[in-house]
């Protein structure tokens, strides 16, 4: 096992490469900045894939969880592709409330 990526961007890229291997027809749609209501900054990656002949929509939220930026966190929220619009508001609202305590 190697050392985990040190930057958030490297951590994101490493995990997205894994998603492309693990999920059938995985593709990244977009990537944007994201911030919780408590001010924790991160990134959200929107993707689509297919599992068991079902088209899926996923939102992957990436954060560093401590001041040294050494600890990383991924929150994945998703569902069927046809519910993508509803998932966006539900997932964003839920993840905005995320609080990480030491």
C-alpha positions in Angstrom: 0.0 0.0 0.0 1.3 3.4 -0.9 0.8 6.7 1.0 -2.5 8.4 0.5 -2.4 11.5 -1.8 -1.4 14.6 0.2 -3.5 17.3 -1.6 -7.3 17.2 -1.9 -7.0 17.4 -5.7 -4.7 14.4 -5.8 -7.1 12.5 -3.5 -10.0 13.4 -5.8 -8.2 12.2 -8.9 -7.1 8.9 -7.3 -10.6 8.2 -6.2 -12.1 9.1 -9.6 -9.7 6.7 -11.3 -11.0 4.0 -9.0 -14.6 4.9 -9.7 -13.9 4.6 -13.5 -12.7 1.0 -12.8 -15.4 0.0 -10.4 -18.5 1.4 -12.1 -19.7 0.3 -15.5 -19.8 3.2 -18.0 -18.7 5.7 -15.4 -18.2 9.2 -16.6 -17.6 12.5 -14.8 -20.2 15.2 -15.7 -18.7 18.1 -13.7 -16.7 19.3 -10.7 -17.3 22.4 -8.6 -16.4 24.0 -5.2 -18.7 23.1 -2.3 -19.0 24.5 1.2 -21.0 23.4 4.2 -23.0 25.7 6.4 -20.2 25.5 9.0 -17.6 26.7 6.4 -15.9 23.4 5.6 -14.7 23.7 2.0 -14.4 20.9 -0.5 -15.4 19.8 -4.0 -18.4 18.0 -5.5 -18.1 15.8 -8.5 -21.2 14.8 -10.4 -21.0 11.5 -12.3 -23.1 8.9 -14.1 -22.7 5.2 -14.4 -24.5 2.0 -14.9 -24.9 -0.9 -12.5 -27.0 -4.0 -13.1 -28.5 -2.3 -16.2 -29.7 0.7 -14.1 -28.5 4.2 -15.1 -27.2 6.0 -11.9 -26.5 9.5 -11.0 -23.9 10.1 -8.3 -22.7 13.2 -6.4 -19.3 12.7 -4.7 -18.4 15.3 -2.0 -14.7 15.5 -1.1 -13.3 17.3 2.0 -10.3 17.6 4.1 -11.4 17.2 7.7 -8.6 18.8 9.8 -6.5 21.9 9.8 -3.4 20.0 8.6 -5.4 18.8 5.6 -4.0 15.3 6.1 -7.4 13.6 6.7 -9.8 13.3 3.8 -13.5 12.4 3.6 -15.8 11.3 0.8 -19.6 11.5 1.0 -21.4 9.8 -1.8 -25.1 10.4 -2.5 -26.8 9.0 -5.5 -29.7 7.1 -7.1 -31.4 6.4 -10.4 -30.5 8.8 -13.2 -34.2 9.8 -13.8 -34.2 11.3 -10.2 -31.1 13.4 -10.8 -32.8 16.8 -10.3 -34.4 15.7 -7.0 -31.1 14.2 -5.9 -29.2 17.4 -6.5 -31.3 19.4 -4.0 -31.6 16.6 -1.5 -28.0 15.6 -1.5 -26.7 19.2 -1.4 -29.1 20.1 1.5 -28.0 17.1 3.5 -24.2 17.4 2.9 -24.4 21.1 3.7 -25.2 20.2 7.3 -22.1 18.0 7.6 -20.1 18.6 10.7 -16.8 16.8 11.5 -15.6 16.8 15.1 -12.1 15.9 16.2 
